[in-house]
Amino acid sequence: MSYVLSHKPFRLFLILGGFFVANALVAEFIGGKIFSLEATLGWEPFRWKLLGVEGTLQFSAGVLLWPIVFVMTDVINEYYGRKGVRLLTFMAVGLIGYAFLMIFAAIGLAPADWWRSLNSPHGVPDMQLAFEKVFGQGLIMIIGSLTAFLLSQLLDVLVFHRIKRVTGERLIWLRATGSTIVSQFIDSFVVLYIGFVGGPMLVGNFEPMPLNEFFAIGLVNYSYKFAMAILLTPLIYLAHYLIDGWLGHEQAAQLRAEAMKH
């Protein structure tokens, strides 16, 4: 065991994998909050008009972390290949599903009377209801989010390796950013479709989102992710620099060569 833990490539995989799964979990849990980008940055509201739909720049708080998840995907892909990314992706999906099961179990526990009214002086008259609303995401949204995450991750892996087979070790930015841009397009529309179009049509609990609104909001969300993928590209090069320096260039090159086989 001491040899395994002292083996640098294994320790690196643990660190990258832990950070990857943690970010995916946190992104799911904070995704229920919708924030205003303009108000957060102190800007005047930017009113976009697209396909007959008008709105402002409002996003799920989860978008703060998903770009980091996809940067981590590309770094893991570079050094541990498709098998490494797939292992962590399925692990993340499984752990997110497990976490939601535990949350629903916690919601079902009978609250203590004193706890329910604990924050009444602070404007929260019912802590049980607040807990349910903050953590108890709808089943359709959970399915949509997990499906979008799984599909986009698998697509990211595929596009990354297709580009790398053509470019070799050159053009890191192209395979990293290119794969993220393609996969995030799928992610943006799949989660929106399942949560607000397909899901409502299936269960009939509320009216499906009109298609023009679906495409408009999806394109705006994707535009944000596209911009973040471009802006975060330098992090890919920083990660390569730090990892190569820590592992040593020879061992790092060996890892990357092995990754292309898997």
Protein Blocks (a to p, Z undefined) as FASTA:
>chain_A
ZZmmmmmklmmmmmmmmmmmmmmmmmmmmmmpccdfklmnopacddddeehiacdddddf
klmmmmmmmmmmmmmmmmnojmlmmmmmmmmmmmmmmmmmmmmmmmmpccdfklmmmmmm
nopablklmmmmmmmccfklmmmmmmmmmmmmmmmmmmmmmmmmmnmmghkllmmmmmmm
mmmmmmmmmmmmmmmmmmmmmnopaccddfklmmmmmmmmmmmmmmmmmmmmmmmmmmmm
mmmmmnopklmmmmmmmmmmZZ
